[in-house]
Amino acid sequence: MEKKLVKEATFTKVRRIFGTVIFYAEVGADGTIHDLASLQVKQAELYSSAKSAAETWRYQPATCNGVPVPFELYLAYRFTP
């Protein structure tokens, strides 16, 4: 999976495609992303690369009285020129 992400990132740099993709995500009690919704995408090519990357990330779950609980967050994935 990691090679695919590097290849996609290289592809966007070579084509001089840059910008920021913003997602709204729900992270489950297990630390993985369960729902991922795009809020801002200006270049369609960036969407698939950013989504692939975001889905592989793991988070330390939020806790309430020591028990892991789901939480929501905003993600901004920036592609630089």
C-alpha positions in Angstrom: 0.0 0.0 0.0 2.8 2.4 0.9 4.4 2.2 -2.6 1.0 3.1 -4.2 0.8 6.2 -2.1 4.3 7.3 -3.0 3.6 6.7 -6.7 0.3 8.7 -6.5 2.1 11.6 -4.7 4.9 11.6 -7.3 2.3 11.6 -10.1 0.7 14.7 -8.7 4.1 16.5 -8.4 5.1 15.7 -11.9 1.8 17.0 -13.3 2.1 20.1 -11.1 -1.2 19.4 -9.4 -1.3 20.9 -5.9 -3.9 22.0 -3.4 -5.5 20.9 -0.1 -8.1 18.2 0.4 -10.3 18.6 3.5 -12.2 15.7 5.0 -14.5 15.2 7.9 -13.8 11.9 9.6 -15.3 9.7 12.3 -12.7 7.7 14.2 -13.9 4.6 16.0 -13.0 3.4 19.5 -10.4 1.2 17.8 -8.5 4.2 16.3 -9.4 3.5 12.7 -11.4 5.8 10.4 -15.0 4.5 9.9 -16.5 7.4 7.9 -14.7 9.8 5.7 -16.5 12.6 3.8 -14.7 15.1 1.6 -15.6 18.7 2.3 -13.3 20.5 -0.2 -11.5 19.1 -3.2 -10.4 21.4 -6.0 -8.5 18.8 -8.1 -10.1 15.4 -8.6 -6.7 13.7 -9.0 -5.9 14.7 -5.4 -9.0 13.2 -3.9 -8.0 9.5 -4.4 -4.5 10.0 -3.2 -5.6 11.9 -0.1 -8.4 9.3 0.6 -6.0 6.4 0.3 -3.5 8.0 2.7 -6.2 9.0 5.2 -7.7 5.6 5.4 -4.3 4.0 6.4 -3.8 6.4 9.3 -4.4 5.1 12.9 -5.2 7.3 15.8 -5.1 6.9 19.6 -8.8 6.8 20.5 -10.3 9.4 22.7 -11.3 8.2 26.2 -14.1 8.8 28.6 -13.4 7.5 32.1 -10.6 5.4 30.7 -12.9 3.7 28.1 -12.1 4.3 24.4 -14.9 6.2 22.6 -15.4 7.3 19.0 -14.7 10.9 18.0 -14.9 13.2 15.0 -12.3 15.4 13.4 -11.4 17.4 10.3 -8.4 16.4 8.2 -6.5 18.6 5.8 -4.1 16.8 3.4 -1.9 19.3 1.6 -0.2 18.6 -1.7 2.7 21.1 -2.3 4.0 22.1 -5.7 
